Amino acid sequence: MEEKLNRFKQLVIQLTDLGRASAVLGWDQQVNMPKGGAEDRGNILATMAGLTHEMFTSDEMGKLLVELKPYAEKMGIKLLEVAEGYSLVEMRFADGMENIFGMAHGGAIFSLIDEAFEVAANSHGTVSVALSMSVTYVSSPKKGEILRAEAREVSRSNRVATYTIQVNTAGGDLIAICQALVYRKRDPLPFL
């Protein structure tokens, strides 16, 4: 676990350095850029933005985000895909996740939804915290089925963003749908 945390810290430091360098270049572009330098500066900033995006949405970063989260690990939640404003996670409906009727407990399904929401909402590199989530449970999966939650950003401003999260079985049966609202802080992700 320590090795994974150190690697994650290393990636976050690199992302932070890229962000700081981009900020200095952007400031310089506004204040003191040499005449005729706009095209080159734009290309440099675009390259840095591309590198930042590639690092943050890499498979390695996604796996580290999930593997360093004990709750997700305890629930057996795995990150399958992450991009800006998007995530796809899965878990198996296993023993111990039943309610008193032997069906999937709403809390287990909610945990899967919340993980997808958290990863998608924080995929822009700044701290985002949930304000509200409204879940509609449509059906219950069979024991042993793989459940996948897919979170998609619907809209985003400087301060809030909305997401839809849908849970399906691997076979495509709809289990639950969710609308969620997040508050976007200006703080960079504090994983250091």
N, C-alpha and C positions, 0 to 999 in steps of 0.2 A: 504494500500500500504506500509506503514511504517513497519508493521509486516512482510510482505513478504521480504522486503529489508533486515531487520535485520536477518531473517532466512537465506537468501542467503549469507549474509556476514559471518554468523556463519559457513556455509558449506564451503565457500571459505577459511576461516581461517583454518579449519580442513584439507582441501586438501593441503594447503600450508605447514602446519606442517608435514603432511605425506611426502610431497616432500622433505622438508628440512631434515627430519630424514633419508630418503632413501639416500640423497646425502651424509650425514655424514657417514652412514654405507658403502656406496660405496667407499668413500674416504678412510675410515679406512681399507677396504678390500684390496685396492691397496697399502697402506702404512704400516699398522701395524697389520694385522690380525694374530692371533695366528696360529701356525702350526696345521693343521687338522680341522680348523674352516670353511673351504670353503663351505662344504655341509650345515651346519647350517645357515651360513650367506646367502647363496643362497636361502634357504627356507624362511628366514625372509624377504629378499628383495622381493621375489615372493609374499609372503602374503601381504606385504605393497603395492606392485603394484596392486594386485587384489583388495584390499580395496579402493585404489585410483580410480581405474577404475569403481568399483561398485558405489561409491559415485558420481563420475562425470557423469556417464551415467544413474543415477537413474531417475525414473519417477518424483520424487520431484524436482530434479535439472532441468530437462527439462521444467517442468511446470513453475518454477520460472524464468528461462531464458526468456521464452515467455511472462509471465505475467508482468514482469518488463519492458517490451519494449512497450512504448506507441504507436509507429507506427504500430507494428504488431497487437496490440489490436484494434487500430482504423480501421484497414483493416479486422478485424475478423479472423486473422490467428491464427490457433491452432497448437501446436506441438503435434504430435501423437507418434513419436518415435525418439530416438537419441542413437547413439552408436559412437565409434571412427570412424571418417571419413564417417559418415552416418547420414542422418536425413530424416524424413517424416513429412511434414506439410500440412495443408489443410485450405481452406476458401470457402465460398459460394459466387458465382457470384451474387452480390446483386445490388439493386438500387444504382445509383451513381457511378457505375463502368463501365458505358457504354462510348463508343466513340461517335462521331457525327452521326454514322450510326446505333447506338443502339446495337452494338456488344461489346463484352468485350474489354475494353481499354487495349492496350499493356502494359501500365504502371501498371495496376492492376495485370496482369499476371506476369510481371517482378518483382513486389513486392513479390509475392509468391515465385518465383524462388530465389530471393535474400535472403529471409528469410531462405529457405532450405539450400542454399549455406553457409550463414553466420554461421548457427548452426553446420553444418557438418565440416566446415573449422576450427572452434574454439573448436571443440570437443576434441582436444588433450591437452587443458589446457593452450595453449599459444596464444598470440594475432596473428591473421591472418587478413590481409586486402586484398581486391580484387584488382587485377591488370587489369584483363580484363574479359569480359563476352560477349559471342556471342550467341544470341538467334534467333532461327528460329520458327516463329509462323506458326503452321500447320493448325489449325482450330479454330473456335470460339465456346465456350460453349453456352448452352441455359441459359437464365436468371433463377436463382435459383439453378443451378447445383452446386454440391460440386466438387471443384478442389483440386487435391493432387499433391504436388511437392515432388519428391524423389531425394535427392542428394546423390551421391556415389563418394567416393574418387577413382581416377584412379591411381594416382601415387603421391608420397610424398618424398621430400628430406629435408635436413635441412633448406632450404630457400624458396622453392616453392612447391606447390602441385596443381594438376589438378583434376577437378571434372566434372562429367556429371550430369545434372539435367533434369528430365523429368516431364512434367506436363500432367496429365491425368484426365478425369472426374472420378467420383466414379464408373461409368459403364465401364471404361477402354478405352474410346476414347482419342486418342492422341491430345493434345492441343498445346504443345510447347516442344522444346528440347533446351538445352543450354550446351555449353562448357565453363568452367570457370577456371581461373588461379588465385591463391592466393599467396601473399608474406607472409612467415611465420617469424614473428619477434621472438626474443628470450624471450620477456617479458611475464611473467605470466599474465593471465587475470586480469585486473585492477578493479575488482568490489568492492574494499574496500574503 
